Amino acid sequence: MGSPSPLLPRHAGSAMVVGGPTTVLDLGGLRIVSDPTFDAPGPHGYLTKTEGPAVTEDRLGDVDVVLVSHDNHADNFDDRGRAFALAAPLLLTTTSGAARLGSPAKGLAAWDTHSLRRPDGGELTVTAVPAVHGPEDGERDPDGDVNCQVIGFVLAGDGLPTVYISGDNASIRTVTEIARRIPGIAAAVLHAGAARVPGKFRERPVSLDSVRAAAAAAVLGAPVNIPAHYTGWAHFTEGREAIEHAFDDAGLTPVLAIADHGTWLPLTP
């Protein structure tokens, strides 16, 4: 029997994309994981996973909070991701998702906040922010949501960089509202990849495409922009090369932070 994999050391003020949308953030002495997906490649209903994670969940050690932008779709919350999230001390997600998942999930509507105590005695505040999971003109349900209820997150605290995690948002209008209401965002984790699903919205993107990811970076003015959600699933239609090209076209390569999955990236320049 082989020895267990070593635990992933903490990297203060850093983020690591481990596959699909899944990102580990070490911030303020806390370890935060967003949209956990740890399954091996294979079918998930009408979606197909093509790559496993660069880092498996058993290497993450003690996680303080899991953030789930929505629990409705396997590319943001697969089977092992669900088990991982439900074993965490706290799971922050949509109000409808929390009702489905039960403890330890807490539901947040857009602009709701939740504070966590940091090991240094300070606080980390998590603010849920809106997201539109499809085109602006997409059909909306009775709650006003396109596709399903989705939130992003903003993480902030004294002495910490303010970090925006977009969730599956395709709307630049929404990014503009977030930037207006929460100025000074220092780093953004942007779900790019131009996810397209047959039969939905004339196959228009339900997450940021590369051009809109660059536009979001310009609107936010963040000096660090980390793309996620652009590889690992068959319905992601734009990868790393397209993202790099779009940021270059926009003159924004200096603010693009992209690397092989499993690589730590600082949240400040």
VOGU-3710 file (C-alpha; in Angstrom, 3 decimals, decimal comma):
1> mgspspllpr> 0,000/0,000/0,000  1,395/3,414/-0,960  1,833/6,218/1,512  -0,918/8,855/1,629  -0,499/12,000/-0,440  1,009/14,914/1,493  -1,264/17,680/2,673  -1,173/20,865/0,657  0,758/23,530/2,612  -0,990/26,833/3,127
11> hagsamvvgg> 0,079/29,798/1,012  -1,006/33,078/2,577  -2,805/35,427/0,207  -2,830/32,974/-2,700  -5,241/31,008/-4,869  -4,970/27,773/-6,813  -7,322/26,540/-9,537  -7,402/22,752/-9,233  -9,742/21,974/-12,142  -12,999/23,150/-13,663
21> pttvldlggl> -14,242/26,011/-11,475  -12,702/24,618/-8,292  -10,389/27,089/-6,607  -8,569/26,943/-3,271  -7,965/30,288/-1,578  -5,738/30,775/1,449  -6,725/34,142/2,865  -6,460/35,617/6,339  -5,334/32,305/7,802  -8,428/30,545/6,441
31> rivsdptfda> -8,631/27,903/3,718  -11,587/28,445/1,401  -12,674/26,188/-1,471  -15,088/27,366/-4,145  -17,326/25,171/-6,326  -15,738/21,804/-5,442  -15,501/19,220/-8,246  -13,272/16,224/-7,549  -14,770/13,369/-9,590  -12,765/11,418/-12,142
41> pgphgyltkt> -13,571/12,047/-15,829  -16,837/10,579/-17,058  -20,483/11,356/-17,817  -22,691/13,377/-15,485  -26,110/13,262/-17,106  -26,045/15,570/-20,120  -22,580/16,893/-19,140  -19,255/15,097/-19,585  -16,203/15,623/-17,423  -12,968/15,318/-19,409
51> egpavtedrl> -10,266/15,919/-16,772  -9,823/15,099/-13,122  -8,532/17,624/-10,566  -4,871/18,570/-10,342  -5,167/18,222/-6,549  -7,502/15,751/-4,847  -9,658/16,689/-1,908  -7,742/14,502/0,558  -4,730/16,822/0,199  -6,560/19,978/1,263
61> gdvdvvlvsh> -6,496/19,281/4,991  -8,778/21,283/7,266  -10,991/23,550/5,188  -12,730/26,420/6,956  -15,529/27,165/4,484  -16,785/25,920/1,120  -18,456/28,322/-1,319  -20,896/26,904/-3,866  -22,223/29,327/-6,468  -25,029/26,859/-7,246
71> dnhadnfddr> -25,643/23,189/-6,572  -27,769/22,570/-9,681  -25,078/21,572/-12,182  -22,429/18,873/-11,895  -19,683/20,983/-13,448  -19,834/23,172/-10,344  -20,750/20,534/-7,775  -20,095/16,900/-8,663  -20,492/13,819/-6,458  -17,170/13,980/-4,626
81> grafalaapl> -17,464/17,748/-4,461  -20,831/17,380/-2,735  -19,437/14,914/-0,184  -16,479/17,222/0,444  -18,709/20,272/0,927  -21,119/18,520/3,275  -18,185/17,403/5,448  -16,922/20,984/5,846  -17,734/23,033/8,956  -19,585/25,615/6,834
91> lltttsgaar> -20,994/25,715/3,314  -22,229/29,024/1,895  -24,471/28,836/-1,145  -27,759/30,065/-2,612  -30,902/30,153/-0,501  -32,515/27,445/-2,653  -29,354/25,325/-2,555  -29,136/25,496/1,218  -32,728/24,278/1,469  -31,857/21,277/-0,714
101> lgspakglaa> -28,535/20,463/0,961  -29,277/20,946/4,639  -26,565/21,265/7,314  -23,877/22,654/7,191  -25,216/24,800/4,330  -26,231/28,393/4,943  -28,152/30,190/2,203  -27,285/33,698/1,084  -29,270/35,928/-1,253  -27,476/38,568/-3,297
111> wdthslrrpd> -25,850/41,198/-1,044  -26,256/39,105/2,113  -23,095/38,771/4,211  -21,595/36,216/6,561  -18,531/36,813/8,747  -15,929/34,256/9,815  -13,423/34,725/12,597  -9,823/34,609/11,437  -7,021/32,941/13,405  -5,434/36,374/13,965
121> ggeltvtavp> -8,587/37,613/15,708  -9,909/39,613/12,766  -12,837/38,779/10,542  -13,324/37,712/6,958  -16,617/38,901/5,510  -18,194/36,931/2,676  -20,694/38,909/0,609  -22,939/37,070/-1,830  -23,189/38,966/-5,107  -25,525/38,488/-8,073
131> avhgpedger> -24,814/36,369/-11,130  -26,717/35,745/-14,358  -26,226/32,172/-15,592  -27,007/32,893/-19,233  -27,728/35,737/-21,659  -29,277/38,935/-20,312  -32,375/38,268/-22,450  -32,696/34,656/-21,340  -36,065/33,536/-20,051  -36,337/34,158/-16,330
141> dpdgdvncqv> -38,092/32,022/-13,760  -40,625/33,447/-11,259  -37,718/34,465/-8,987  -36,060/36,441/-11,790  -33,238/33,977/-12,354  -31,843/32,896/-15,718  -31,240/29,118/-15,802  -31,202/28,823/-11,990  -30,323/30,790/-8,872  -26,584/31,542/-8,865
151> igfvlagdgl> -24,437/33,773/-6,691  -20,850/34,933/-6,728  -18,856/35,943/-3,667  -16,689/38,815/-2,473  -14,210/38,101/0,322  -12,913/41,035/2,358  -11,315/41,883/5,679  -8,954/44,351/7,314  -5,466/43,945/5,912  -6,596/41,527/3,197
161> ptvyisgdna> -7,009/41,910/-0,554  -10,671/42,041/-1,556  -11,390/39,036/-3,784  -14,319/38,548/-6,169  -15,348/35,030/-7,258  -17,759/35,349/-10,151  -19,583/32,028/-10,063  -21,243/31,137/-13,365  -22,045/34,653/-14,494  -22,279/35,739/-18,138
171> sirtvteiar> -23,363/39,335/-17,505  -21,041/42,334/-17,772  -23,915/44,489/-16,504  -23,828/42,458/-13,294  -20,054/42,815/-12,976  -20,456/46,578/-13,393  -22,996/46,701/-10,551  -20,678/44,686/-8,292  -17,742/47,000/-9,071  -19,932/50,030/-8,305
181> ripgiaaavl> -21,170/48,703/-4,991  -17,859/47,154/-3,846  -14,981/49,333/-5,052  -11,363/48,316/-4,604  -11,538/44,680/-5,679  -7,912/43,522/-5,791  -8,293/40,075/-7,323  -10,964/38,297/-9,341  -11,544/34,600/-9,982  -13,501/34,648/-13,228
191> hagaarvpgk> -15,503/31,668/-14,469  -14,646/31,861/-18,143  -14,655/29,094/-20,757  -17,811/30,163/-22,625  -19,850/27,193/-21,387  -22,521/26,306/-23,954  -25,223/23,681/-23,498  -27,172/22,195/-26,438  -30,784/23,321/-26,414  -30,245/26,203/-23,986
201> frerpvslds> -30,322/29,867/-25,020  -29,545/29,036/-28,679  -26,245/27,684/-27,354  -25,102/31,148/-26,325  -22,634/31,173/-23,398  -23,900/30,625/-19,866  -20,576/31,753/-18,389  -18,117/34,441/-19,450  -16,490/33,951/-22,817  -12,906/35,118/-23,210
211> vraaaaaavl> -13,740/38,585/-24,515  -16,206/39,208/-21,700  -13,723/37,873/-19,134  -11,281/40,547/-20,310  -14,101/43,108/-20,219  -14,942/42,063/-16,652  -11,295/42,565/-15,672  -11,381/46,045/-17,218  -14,609/46,966/-15,418  -13,368/45,692/-12,059
221> gapvnipahy> -9,961/47,328/-12,389  -8,479/44,448/-10,404  -4,705/44,049/-10,746  -5,004/40,231/-10,519  -7,474/38,219/-12,618  -7,449/34,431/-12,323  -9,529/32,503/-14,879  -11,238/29,268/-13,836  -13,963/27,054/-15,317  -12,347/26,901/-18,781
231> tgwahftegr> -11,158/23,315/-18,992  -12,192/19,912/-17,686  -15,735/19,660/-19,091  -16,828/19,070/-22,682  -19,258/22,016/-22,766  -16,510/24,560/-22,026  -15,821/25,925/-25,498  -12,933/28,379/-24,964  -9,696/27,443/-23,243  -6,497/29,027/-22,023
241> eaiehafdda> -5,286/30,131/-25,461  -8,513/32,039/-26,185  -8,400/33,730/-22,780  -4,792/34,790/-23,219  -5,577/36,104/-26,710  -8,565/38,137/-25,487  -6,587/39,738/-22,655  -3,771/40,522/-25,075  -6,206/42,092/-27,565  -7,564/44,257/-24,743
251> gltpvlaiad> -4,087/45,292/-23,588  -4,690/43,557/-20,255  -2,049/40,817/-20,238  -0,304/42,411/-17,202  -3,396/41,788/-15,040  -3,980/38,199/-16,216  -2,808/35,528/-13,766  -3,073/32,138/-15,448  -1,012/29,002/-14,959  -1,295/25,236/-15,100
261> hgtwlpltp> -3,893/23,909/-12,704  -2,383/23,073/-9,340  -0,178/26,202/-9,336  -0,423/28,770/-6,551  -1,011/32,345/-7,730  -0,647/35,397/-5,450  -3,774/37,498/-4,897  -1,723/40,689/-4,971  0,683/41,737/-7,748
//
